[in-house]
Amino acid sequence: MARARNRIAGIISVFGELLITAGLVLGLFVVYSLWWTNVLADRAAGKDADQVRDRWAGGPGALDTRDGIGFLHVPAMGDGEILVKKGTEPDILNNGVAGYYTDPIKSALPQDKQGNFTLAAHRDGHGAKFHNIHKLKNGDSIVFESRDTWFVYKVYKSLPETTKYNVNVLQPVPKESGRTKPGRYITLTTCTPMYTSDYRYIVWGELERTEKVDRDRTPPAELR
């Protein structure tokens, strides 16, 4: 009887150690996913952003798509400037940037006379550039900085949860936001709830005005 009890106690002890080990491994994975990937992504995005800024140092000029088309500034999210690149594939977004859609519905660009400038970025890990998207409220500013123009948008509608297959939010006229006529819109998309990719969180804005970039790159009032 004593031998059997000792054997059971030994099994329980080994099982407990395995659980502890599994917990440590899981904890390390969480640290990697939610912290270290942010570090790596921010380094990559910073390097590309520096290259874009270096090319812009000569002053305002035409659209330049190498390494990024410009920078998104969203004061309500408090994340600083976000480099914007072409595409929303993981190998792009995982580098700590926002990407504009080329598929399933092609994004307009800010300088287009009408259309929807549609963007995606991670909410957690890999830079988590849209982590605080839920803080955006109607009337908040979204500013896109290109080489020669500041584009100032105002948020007018949010959709806290929709299916990941809802491509209608990317339409040139985003009717789900209540708009029915062509205009110059911006749409931010990311995963929700936090730490999952089950659904999508959507924010829509509309262009309020543009300002030409001066040689000092003086930001619009919304960013001062």
Secondary structure, 3 states (H helix, E strand, C coil): CHHHHHHHHHHHHHHHHHHHHHHHHHHHHHHHHHHHHHHHHHHHHHHHHHHHHHHHCCCCCCCCCCCCCEEEECHHHCCCEEEEEECCCHHHHCCCCEEECCCCCCCCCCCCCCEEEEEECCCCCCCCCCCCHHHCCCCCEEEEECCCEEEEEEEEEEEEEEECCCHHHHCCCCHHHCCCCCCEEEEEEEEECCCCCCEEEEEEEEEEEEEECCCCCCCCHHHC
